[in-house]
Amino acid sequence: MKLNSFWRWWLAGTTSHLGSAVGGVALPLTALTVLDASAFEMGLITAAGYLAYLVISLPAGVLVQRVPLRGMQVALDLVRALALASIPLAWWLDALTVPQLVAVALVVSFGNVLFDVANQTFLPEIVPAAQLQARNSLNSGTHAATQLGGPSLGGLAVQLLGAVPTLFVDAVSYLVSAALLRTLPARRVQRPAERPPMVTMIREGWRFVLRHPIIRPAMWDATATNFVCGAMLALFPYYLVRELHASPFMVGLLLAADGLGTLIGAALTTRFTDRVGTARGLIIAAFAGVAGALLIPLGTGTVAYLAFAAGNLVFAGSGVVLSVTTRTYRMLASPPELLSRVIATVKFVSWGAIPLGGLLAGALAGPLGARTTLLVFGALTVLSPVIYLSSPIRRLRDLPLDAAPTRTEVPV
């Protein structure tokens, strides 16, 4: 039986996410075990993997409106596959360096930004509004499942094959995704008689977000949380390998706790927010995230492994509640003609914090150590509930779909 558009779209994303989860273990272990990277170099690689959110997120929202989605997504899958395949090739030629890993991370990050904005823009076109929350939860749950199984598979593959050859799995996953996306119907791009300048279109999306009483604080909360996530992404492999002396398989197993937390969060998000309300759910999840982040770097030996796994599980579970709830709200509350630009604006600000957090964590981990640095960043997660409690959300049970942007002018 032929799969409909949503399920082909979903299968393509699932395949590439699983490959990325495997590559997410193999790439840092390549840096640590093959090239003996320092904490600061790990921070550079992490920052490179998210730098594109600061550079092209805003124009990405306009570009997505102007080009065929299918063709762009297929091309981006192919580019990312080639970039990752260059690492094993350079290794076989004995020419692999940390700068190449940084360059590959940059290429993949630019592809990720454009691809993700296009993907989120496409979803409301193939899913009825009433099903968006359920489909977003399904996507988060699927992503969680890949994050649960992928790192474990990645750690096992690294243990058996080595870090560099395992990266081929990630490259092949992008090729499979491209083949599936190629079967989706092409979206016809509307060509208006008069096309506004890109800067004008970016400004419209920016103003809408900054004037909206719900989307604005949700974006600032995501920014604070992602700043901490940047530090975690940079330091988790370094902390596990250099300070806890974990094997590659154990690294993959412990990192998989993130996937388990995300899976639990995705499975419970709709039921949880139906019971307590979407607005209250955001505040509760924000407080839970603080507890999880502070638990991660505690203990020594086996206790440290257990604390890391439990803290990672709680932090990830709270994060998916925040992500699914606010992402669904943006899709429903944004005018269709502004949606891609709203998504791009939020990604520019919130995901742009990830490379900054990664760079700062890499710089601090040298003199302070990875454990102390993770504790410092864990303490910063208290900003998440503070932001929500300082916004109109604190007085609400549910996020209102009729919330209108405020009339106060803001600088753009």
VOLO-285660 format. One record per residue (C-alpha): residue number from 1; chain; x, y, z. Coordinates in Angstrom, 3 decimals. Layout:
VOLO-285660
ATOM    n  chain        c1        c2        c3
ATOM  NUM      A         X         Y         Z
...
//
This chain:
VOLO-285660
ATOM    n  chain        c1        c2        c3
ATOM    1      A     0.000     0.000     0.000
ATOM    2      A     1.339     3.415    -0.940
ATOM    3      A     2.153     5.620     2.035
ATOM    4      A     0.534     9.049     2.122
ATOM    5      A     2.584    12.228     2.163
ATOM    6      A     2.791    12.555     5.939
ATOM    7      A     4.120     9.053     6.492
ATOM    8      A     6.731     9.350     3.761
ATOM    9      A     7.755    12.689     5.263
ATOM   10      A     7.872    11.064     8.702
ATOM   11      A     9.902     8.059     7.483
ATOM   12      A    12.459    10.319     5.815
ATOM   13      A    12.922    12.292     9.021
ATOM   14      A    13.084     9.164    11.162
ATOM   15      A    15.835     7.677     8.996
ATOM   16      A    18.010    10.785     9.008
ATOM   17      A    17.439    11.332    12.744
ATOM   18      A    18.572     7.796    13.511
ATOM   19      A    21.696     8.302    11.414
ATOM   20      A    22.360    11.636    13.093
ATOM   21      A    21.992    10.027    16.534
ATOM   22      A    24.636     7.473    15.581
ATOM   23      A    26.831    10.215    14.107
ATOM   24      A    26.280    12.330    17.205
ATOM   25      A    28.303     9.751    19.146
ATOM   26      A    30.823     8.953    16.410
ATOM   27      A    31.828    12.551    15.604
ATOM   28      A    32.849    13.669    19.126
ATOM   29      A    34.540    10.311    19.735
ATOM   30      A    36.457    10.822    16.486
ATOM   31      A    37.661    14.151    17.848
ATOM   32      A    38.495    12.753    21.294
ATOM   33      A    39.972     9.339    20.492
ATOM   34      A    41.431     9.840    17.003
ATOM   35      A    42.572    13.476    17.156
ATOM   36      A    42.918    13.903    20.969
ATOM   37      A    40.850    17.108    20.932
ATOM   38      A    40.929    19.475    23.905
ATOM   39      A    37.861    20.802    25.739
ATOM   40      A    38.085    24.062    23.791
ATOM   41      A    38.312    22.189    20.469
ATOM   42      A    35.219    20.212    21.462
ATOM   43      A    33.516    23.538    22.114
ATOM   44      A    34.554    24.754    18.649
ATOM   45      A    33.133    21.652    16.958
ATOM   46      A    29.864    22.016    18.861
ATOM   47      A    29.668    25.741    18.066
ATOM   48      A    30.299    25.048    14.376
ATOM   49      A    27.442    22.554    14.415
ATOM   50      A    24.992    25.300    15.372
ATOM   51      A    26.592    28.499    14.069
ATOM   52      A    24.320    28.572    11.024
ATOM   53      A    21.357    29.387    13.263
ATOM   54      A    23.001    32.753    13.955
ATOM   55      A    24.005    33.332    10.337
ATOM   56      A    21.137    32.262     8.081
ATOM   57      A    18.050    31.531    10.210
ATOM   58      A    16.381    34.837     9.333
ATOM   59      A    16.899    34.714     5.550
ATOM   60      A    16.029    30.992     5.673
ATOM   61      A    12.441    31.905     6.507
ATOM   62      A    12.198    33.975     3.332
ATOM   63      A    14.075    31.495     1.130
ATOM   64      A    11.705    28.702     2.142
ATOM   65      A     8.798    30.776     0.839
ATOM   66      A    10.500    31.354    -2.507
ATOM   67      A    11.884    27.963    -3.566
ATOM   68      A    10.359    24.502    -4.104
ATOM   69      A    10.477    22.698    -0.764
ATOM   70      A    11.059    19.202    -2.130
ATOM   71      A    13.979    20.124    -4.383
ATOM   72      A    15.673    22.140    -1.657
ATOM   73      A    15.331    19.393     0.957
ATOM   74      A    16.653    16.688    -1.374
ATOM   75      A    19.650    18.857    -2.306
ATOM   76      A    20.402    19.581     1.371
ATOM   77      A    20.314    15.871     2.220
ATOM   78      A    22.838    15.169    -0.533
ATOM   79      A    25.176    17.975     0.556
ATOM   80      A    25.164    16.778     4.163
ATOM   81      A    25.834    13.190     3.078
ATOM   82      A    28.877    14.280     1.041
ATOM   83      A    30.225    16.418     3.882
ATOM   84      A    30.098    13.545     6.365
ATOM   85      A    31.560    11.058     3.885
ATOM   86      A    34.616    13.319     3.536
ATOM   87      A    35.700    12.461     7.102
ATOM   88      A    36.354     8.726     6.524
ATOM   89      A    37.996     9.585     3.201
ATOM   90      A    40.418    12.032     4.848
ATOM   91      A    41.095     9.527     7.634
ATOM   92      A    41.988     6.793     5.149
ATOM   93      A    44.343     9.272     3.463
ATOM   94      A    45.862    10.104     6.887
ATOM   95      A    44.831    13.747     6.425
ATOM   96      A    42.054    14.137     9.007
ATOM   97      A    42.312    17.204    11.268
ATOM   98      A    40.199    19.050    13.832
ATOM   99      A    39.700    21.971    11.375
ATOM  100      A    38.090    19.516     8.928
ATOM  101      A    35.699    18.321    11.626
ATOM  102      A    34.832    21.964    12.307
ATOM  103      A    34.284    22.575     8.573
ATOM  104      A    32.039    19.507     8.209
ATOM  105      A    30.054    20.567    11.267
ATOM  106      A    29.580    24.001     9.649
ATOM  107      A    28.327    22.529     6.374
ATOM  108      A    25.930    20.197     8.159
ATOM  109      A    24.658    23.028    10.368
ATOM  110      A    23.845    25.253     7.380
ATOM  111      A    21.994    22.346     5.805
ATOM  112      A    20.152    21.659     9.052
ATOM  113      A    18.869    25.234     9.385
ATOM  114      A    17.390    25.414     5.899
ATOM  115      A    16.058    21.870     6.086
ATOM  116      A    14.403    22.297     9.495
ATOM  117      A    12.638    25.549     8.582
ATOM  118      A    11.341    23.925     5.391
ATOM  119      A    10.256    20.799     7.281
ATOM  120      A     8.276    22.689     9.918
ATOM  121      A     6.709    24.903     7.266
ATOM  122      A     5.626    21.851     5.268
ATOM  123      A     3.966    19.984     8.148
ATOM  124      A     0.851    22.228     8.501
ATOM  125      A     0.272    21.777     4.740
ATOM  126      A    -0.203    18.004     5.093
ATOM  127      A    -1.736    17.788     8.587
ATOM  128      A    -5.105    19.291     9.679
ATOM  129      A    -4.863    21.894    12.450
ATOM  130      A    -6.725    19.623    14.888
ATOM  131      A    -4.024    16.957    14.502
ATOM  132      A    -0.960    19.191    14.786
ATOM  133      A    -0.414    18.623    18.516
ATOM  134      A    -0.648    14.847    18.047
ATOM  135      A     1.633    14.863    14.993
ATOM  136      A     4.182    17.079    16.738
ATOM  137      A     4.108    14.723    19.705
ATOM  138      A     4.567    11.772    17.341
ATOM  139      A     7.534    13.492    15.709
ATOM  140      A     9.086    14.254    19.080
ATOM  141      A     8.425    10.704    20.234
ATOM  142      A     9.985     9.287    17.080
ATOM  143      A    12.958    11.583    17.457
ATOM  144      A    13.207    10.413    21.056
ATOM  145      A    13.185     6.784    19.971
ATOM  146      A    16.035     7.456    17.554
ATOM  147      A    17.881     9.334    20.296
ATOM  148      A    17.331     6.364    22.597
ATOM  149      A    18.495     3.689    20.182
ATOM  150      A    20.887     5.732    18.045
ATOM  151      A    23.536     6.621    20.631
ATOM  152      A    23.603     3.055    21.944
ATOM  153      A    23.991     1.716    18.413
ATOM  154      A    26.578     4.404    17.737
ATOM  155      A    28.568     3.527    20.844
ATOM  156      A    28.452    -0.173    19.973
ATOM  157      A    29.479     0.532    16.356
ATOM  158      A    32.372     2.697    17.521
ATOM  159      A    33.430    -0.073    19.900
ATOM  160      A    33.385    -2.643    17.076
ATOM  161      A    34.306    -0.634    13.962
ATOM  162      A    35.979     2.528    15.225
ATOM  163      A    34.679     6.090    15.402
ATOM  164      A    35.464     7.208    11.849
ATOM  165      A    33.911     4.304     9.867
ATOM  166      A    30.717     4.664    11.928
ATOM  167      A    30.171     8.107    10.394
ATOM  168      A    29.231     6.372     7.148
ATOM  169      A    25.944     5.379     8.817
ATOM  170      A    25.009     9.048     9.159
ATOM  171      A    25.957     9.770     5.542
ATOM  172      A    23.849     6.867     4.226
ATOM  173      A    20.836     7.974     6.303
ATOM  174      A    20.783    11.301     4.448
ATOM  175      A    20.800     9.461     1.113
ATOM  176      A    17.792     7.371     2.195
ATOM  177      A    15.996    10.518     3.356
ATOM  178      A    16.654    12.206     0.002
ATOM  179      A    15.225     9.217    -1.874
ATOM  180      A    12.035     9.269     0.215
ATOM  181      A    11.543    13.035     0.012
ATOM  182      A    11.988    12.845    -3.744
ATOM  183      A     8.669    10.940    -3.903
ATOM  184      A     6.671    13.748    -2.235
ATOM  185      A     4.596    16.099    -4.396
ATOM  186      A     6.399    19.310    -5.254
ATOM  187      A     4.953    22.495    -3.832
ATOM  188      A     4.238    25.103    -6.451
ATOM  189      A     5.858    28.356    -5.459
ATOM  190      A     3.582    31.351    -5.815
ATOM  191      A     5.291    34.116    -7.740
ATOM  192      A     3.662    37.419    -6.775
ATOM  193      A     3.668    40.324    -9.194
ATOM  194      A     5.582    42.362    -6.618
ATOM  195      A     8.131    40.679    -4.352
ATOM  196      A     9.023    42.622    -1.170
ATOM  197      A    12.734    42.946    -0.333
ATOM  198      A    14.103    40.174     1.867
ATOM  199      A    14.899    42.612     4.685
ATOM  200      A    11.274    43.785     4.739
ATOM  201      A     9.988    40.232     4.937
ATOM  202      A    12.447    39.350     7.712
ATOM  203      A    11.375    42.458     9.643
ATOM  204      A     7.712    41.434     9.451
ATOM  205      A     8.428    38.049    11.022
ATOM  206      A    10.709    39.612    13.633
ATOM  207      A     8.092    42.196    14.642
ATOM  208      A     5.334    39.612    14.902
ATOM  209      A     7.392    37.467    17.281
ATOM  210      A     8.605    40.325    19.473
ATOM  211      A     5.130    41.828    19.818
ATOM  212      A     3.368    38.565    20.607
ATOM  213      A     2.624    38.139    24.342
ATOM  214      A     3.041    34.334    24.228
ATOM  215      A     5.500    33.553    21.427
ATOM  216      A     7.997    36.185    22.677
ATOM  217      A     8.555    34.805    26.228
ATOM  218      A     8.501    31.244    24.872
ATOM  219      A    11.344    32.232    22.540
ATOM  220      A    13.391    33.794    25.372
ATOM  221      A    12.861    30.683    27.493
ATOM  222      A    14.059    28.481    24.629
ATOM  223      A    17.085    30.758    24.252
ATOM  224      A    18.096    30.392    27.901
ATOM  225      A    17.568    26.629    27.788
ATOM  226      A    19.480    26.207    24.530
ATOM  227      A    22.413    28.196    25.891
ATOM  228      A    22.738    25.499    28.559
ATOM  229      A    22.161    22.767    25.956
ATOM  230      A    25.109    24.144    23.982
ATOM  231      A    27.343    23.615    26.995
ATOM  232      A    25.998    20.094    27.472
ATOM  233      A    26.525    19.167    23.827
ATOM  234      A    30.120    20.376    24.009
ATOM  235      A    31.021    18.824    27.349
ATOM  236      A    29.022    15.593    27.707
ATOM  237      A    31.381    13.399    25.633
ATOM  238      A    34.438    15.138    27.113
ATOM  239      A    33.099    14.731    30.677
ATOM  240      A    32.234    11.068    30.170
ATOM  241      A    35.492    10.103    28.466
ATOM  242      A    38.052    12.272    30.275
ATOM  243      A    36.576    12.598    33.789
ATOM  244      A    34.407     9.487    34.199
ATOM  245      A    36.611     7.300    31.920
ATOM  246      A    33.600     5.745    30.179
ATOM  247      A    34.074     3.322    27.261
ATOM  248      A    32.578     4.231    23.844
ATOM  249      A    29.669     1.839    24.419
ATOM  250      A    29.001     3.337    27.867
ATOM  251      A    29.142     6.848    26.388
ATOM  252      A    26.468     5.856    23.866
ATOM  253      A    24.382     4.175    26.564
ATOM  254      A    24.502     7.201    28.877
ATOM  255      A    23.772     9.669    26.087
ATOM  256      A    20.751     7.519    25.177
ATOM  257      A    19.120     8.661    28.445
ATOM  258      A    18.338    11.870    26.570
ATOM  259      A    16.321     9.844    24.079
ATOM  260      A    14.484     7.962    26.817
ATOM  261      A    13.551    11.233    28.508
ATOM  262      A    12.387    12.696    25.216
ATOM  263      A    10.364     9.572    24.449
ATOM  264      A     8.621     9.696    27.828
ATOM  265      A     8.023    13.427    27.479
ATOM  266      A     6.602    13.065    23.970
ATOM  267      A     4.294    10.229    25.044
ATOM  268      A     2.938    12.218    27.994
ATOM  269      A     2.947    15.807    26.702
ATOM  270      A    -0.593    15.925    25.311
ATOM  271      A    -2.078    14.064    28.288
ATOM  272      A    -0.084    16.223    30.708
ATOM  273      A    -1.043    19.559    29.134
ATOM  274      A    -4.690    18.483    28.799
ATOM  275      A    -4.760    17.805    32.545
ATOM  276      A    -2.876    20.843    33.877
ATOM  277      A    -3.211    23.254    30.947
ATOM  278      A    -0.683    24.229    28.290
ATOM  279      A     0.411    27.411    30.081
ATOM  280      A     0.780    25.770    33.500
ATOM  281      A     2.496    22.818    31.855
ATOM  282      A     5.232    25.112    30.560
ATOM  283      A     5.966    26.459    34.043
ATOM  284      A     6.006    22.999    35.662
ATOM  285      A     8.265    21.613    32.950
ATOM  286      A    10.629    24.571    33.315
ATOM  287      A    11.096    23.863    37.039
ATOM  288      A    11.634    20.154    36.344
ATOM  289      A    14.378    21.064    33.862
ATOM  290      A    16.297    22.921    36.570
ATOM  291      A    16.335    19.856    38.813
ATOM  292      A    17.494    17.612    35.969
ATOM  293      A    20.314    19.914    34.872
ATOM  294      A    21.716    20.213    38.400
ATOM  295      A    21.645    16.427    38.904
ATOM  296      A    23.673    15.579    35.779
ATOM  297      A    27.257    16.299    36.995
ATOM  298      A    26.939    14.922    40.540
ATOM  299      A    28.658    11.918    42.119
ATOM  300      A    31.618     9.704    41.298
ATOM  301      A    31.988     6.206    39.871
ATOM  302      A    28.734     4.286    39.417
ATOM  303      A    26.797     7.036    41.232
ATOM  304      A    28.035     9.542    38.658
ATOM  305      A    26.777     7.310    35.825
ATOM  306      A    23.356     7.009    37.489
ATOM  307      A    23.146    10.748    38.234
ATOM  308      A    24.106    11.587    34.666
ATOM  309      A    21.470     9.253    33.221
ATOM  310      A    18.706    10.365    35.610
ATOM  311      A    19.444    14.075    35.226
ATOM  312      A    19.674    13.766    31.468
ATOM  313      A    16.357    11.903    31.381
ATOM  314      A    14.544    14.550    33.458
ATOM  315      A    16.085    17.487    31.588
ATOM  316      A    15.219    15.980    28.193
ATOM  317      A    11.680    15.056    29.261
ATOM  318      A    10.956    18.583    30.466
ATOM  319      A    12.496    19.997    27.316
ATOM  320      A    10.204    18.063    25.002
ATOM  321      A     7.128    19.305    26.885
ATOM  322      A     8.356    22.863    26.374
ATOM  323      A     9.266    22.240    22.741
ATOM  324      A     6.112    20.418    21.609
ATOM  325      A     3.770    22.831    23.377
ATOM  326      A     5.387    26.027    22.105
ATOM  327      A     6.054    24.667    18.591
ATOM  328      A     2.419    23.628    18.184
ATOM  329      A     1.265    26.986    19.503
ATOM  330      A     3.455    28.858    16.990
ATOM  331      A     1.993    26.818    14.106
ATOM  332      A    -1.574    27.563    15.219
ATOM  333      A    -1.146    31.198    16.297
ATOM  334      A     0.969    32.453    13.375
ATOM  335      A    -0.642    33.669    10.138
ATOM  336      A     0.143    31.112     7.382
ATOM  337      A     1.960    33.694     5.276
ATOM  338      A     4.240    34.494     8.230
ATOM  339      A     4.785    30.978     9.599
ATOM  340      A     8.147    30.218     7.959
ATOM  341      A     9.478    33.615     9.058
ATOM  342      A     8.181    33.169    12.609
ATOM  343      A     9.887    29.758    12.779
ATOM  344      A    13.095    31.249    11.373
ATOM  345      A    13.073    34.164    13.826
ATOM  346      A    12.620    31.863    16.819
ATOM  347      A    15.386    29.563    15.567
ATOM  348      A    17.726    32.493    14.972
ATOM  349      A    17.401    33.718    18.551
ATOM  350      A    16.960    30.470    20.493
ATOM  351      A    19.146    28.056    18.523
ATOM  352      A    21.705    30.792    18.008
ATOM  353      A    22.417    30.497    21.740
ATOM  354      A    23.697    26.926    21.319
ATOM  355      A    27.076    27.765    19.711
ATOM  356      A    27.611    30.553    22.243
ATOM  357      A    26.998    28.141    25.116
ATOM  358      A    29.282    25.548    23.526
ATOM  359      A    32.141    28.006    23.037
ATOM  360      A    31.891    29.404    26.557
ATOM  361      A    31.684    25.929    28.095
ATOM  362      A    34.730    24.783    26.136
ATOM  363      A    36.698    27.795    27.319
ATOM  364      A    35.660    27.365    30.977
ATOM  365      A    36.154    23.595    31.138
ATOM  366      A    39.926    23.959    30.726
ATOM  367      A    40.547    25.930    33.944
ATOM  368      A    37.448    24.799    35.908
ATOM  369      A    36.979    21.201    34.754
ATOM  370      A    33.967    19.761    32.940
ATOM  371      A    32.046    18.863    36.125
ATOM  372      A    32.215    22.365    37.642
ATOM  373      A    31.381    23.965    34.301
ATOM  374      A    28.303    21.749    33.938
ATOM  375      A    27.196    22.747    37.445
ATOM  376      A    27.554    26.441    36.581
ATOM  377      A    25.468    26.028    33.443
ATOM  378      A    22.964    23.873    35.319
ATOM  379      A    22.403    26.751    37.729
ATOM  380      A    21.619    29.022    34.770
ATOM  381      A    18.542    26.918    33.932
ATOM  382      A    16.697    28.742    36.717
ATOM  383      A    16.195    31.495    34.121
ATOM  384      A    13.657    29.247    32.356
ATOM  385      A    10.881    29.305    34.993
ATOM  386      A    11.735    32.929    35.855
ATOM  387      A    11.009    33.982    32.261
ATOM  388      A     7.618    32.291    32.250
ATOM  389      A     6.703    33.620    35.687
ATOM  390      A     7.587    37.131    34.491
ATOM  391      A     5.240    36.898    31.493
ATOM  392      A     1.432    36.839    31.005
ATOM  393      A     1.686    33.034    30.883
ATOM  394      A     1.827    32.879    34.709
ATOM  395      A    -1.846    33.973    34.909
ATOM  396      A    -3.135    31.451    32.359
ATOM  397      A    -4.198    27.837    32.426
ATOM  398      A    -3.981    27.401    28.640
ATOM  399      A    -2.213    29.317    25.907
ATOM  400      A    -4.853    31.415    24.092
ATOM  401      A    -5.025    31.134    20.304
ATOM  402      A    -6.609    34.579    20.109
ATOM  403      A    -3.606    36.273    21.744
ATOM  404      A    -2.793    39.330    19.656
ATOM  405      A     0.603    40.978    19.306
ATOM  406      A     0.968    44.029    21.514
ATOM  407      A     1.009    47.444    19.906
ATOM  408      A     4.192    48.546    21.625
ATOM  409      A     6.883    49.269    19.067
ATOM  410      A    10.080    47.295    19.468
ATOM  411      A    13.437    47.837    17.767
ATOM  412      A    14.182    45.492    14.887
//
